[in-house]
């Protein structure tokens, strides 16, 4: 009987754990990351690295665009952004 109760408790706890909201991952320590997320909060659709670079006020030089693209890819790996099409980034819903 005791084992049956443990099995029921385990089933209940694991069922409730699936309902808990996921903990948001911490952003890497760089001042651009909060600004990147702010740009996505104001956007109505997906953004490209060049768009984000412009929103951050960086010159549209290849090194700046590629640096921004690397930051966007890191946010995709952290599960904060998605890359629907190649080069088009959006906030994860």
C-alpha positions as CSV (number, residue, x, y, z in Angstrom):
1,X,0.0,0.0,0.0
2,X,2.9,2.4,0.9
3,X,4.4,1.8,-2.6
4,X,1.1,2.6,-4.3
5,X,1.0,5.9,-2.4
6,X,4.5,6.7,-3.5
7,X,3.7,5.9,-7.1
8,X,0.6,8.2,-7.0
9,X,2.7,11.0,-5.4
10,X,5.4,10.7,-8.0
11,X,2.8,10.8,-10.8
12,X,1.2,13.9,-9.2
13,X,4.5,15.8,-8.7
14,X,5.8,15.0,-12.2
15,X,2.5,16.2,-13.7
16,X,2.7,19.4,-11.8
17,X,6.3,20.0,-12.8
18,X,5.3,20.0,-16.4
19,X,3.0,23.0,-15.7
20,X,5.6,25.2,-14.1
21,X,6.8,28.0,-16.3
22,X,10.4,27.6,-17.5
23,X,12.9,29.8,-15.8
24,X,14.2,32.4,-18.2
25,X,17.9,31.9,-18.9
26,X,20.3,34.6,-17.9
27,X,21.6,37.0,-20.5
28,X,25.3,37.0,-21.3
29,X,27.1,39.9,-19.7
30,X,27.3,42.5,-22.5
31,X,25.4,45.8,-22.6
32,X,24.0,45.0,-26.1
33,X,21.8,42.0,-25.0
34,X,19.1,44.0,-23.1
35,X,19.1,46.5,-26.0
36,X,18.6,43.7,-28.5
37,X,15.7,42.4,-26.6
38,X,14.2,45.9,-26.4
39,X,14.5,46.1,-30.2
40,X,12.5,42.8,-30.5
41,X,9.9,44.1,-28.0
42,X,9.2,47.1,-30.3
43,X,9.3,45.1,-33.5
44,X,6.1,43.8,-35.2
45,X,7.8,41.0,-37.1
46,X,11.1,39.2,-37.5
47,X,14.3,41.2,-37.7
48,X,17.5,40.7,-39.5
49,X,21.0,41.3,-38.0
50,X,21.3,44.5,-40.0
51,X,18.0,45.8,-38.6
52,X,19.1,45.0,-35.0
53,X,22.4,46.6,-35.7
54,X,20.7,49.8,-36.9
55,X,18.4,49.7,-33.9
56,X,21.4,49.6,-31.6
57,X,22.9,52.6,-33.3
58,X,25.9,50.8,-34.6
59,X,27.4,51.7,-38.0
60,X,26.3,49.2,-40.7
61,X,29.8,47.9,-41.2
62,X,30.2,44.2,-41.9
63,X,32.1,43.6,-38.6
64,X,29.2,45.2,-36.6
65,X,26.5,43.3,-38.5
66,X,28.4,40.0,-38.0
67,X,28.9,40.7,-34.3
68,X,25.2,41.4,-33.9
69,X,24.4,38.2,-35.8
70,X,26.6,36.2,-33.4
71,X,24.7,37.7,-30.5
72,X,21.4,36.8,-32.1
73,X,22.6,33.2,-32.7
74,X,23.6,33.0,-29.0
75,X,20.1,34.2,-28.0
76,X,18.7,31.4,-30.2
77,X,20.8,28.9,-28.4
78,X,19.6,30.2,-25.1
79,X,16.0,29.7,-26.3
80,X,15.1,33.4,-26.1
81,X,14.9,34.0,-29.9
82,X,14.0,31.8,-32.8
83,X,15.4,31.8,-36.3
84,X,12.4,31.0,-38.5
85,X,14.1,31.6,-41.8
86,X,17.8,31.8,-42.3
87,X,18.8,35.3,-41.0
88,X,15.3,36.2,-39.7
89,X,15.1,36.3,-36.0
90,X,12.0,36.7,-33.8
91,X,11.1,36.6,-30.1
92,X,10.1,33.1,-28.9
93,X,6.4,32.9,-28.1
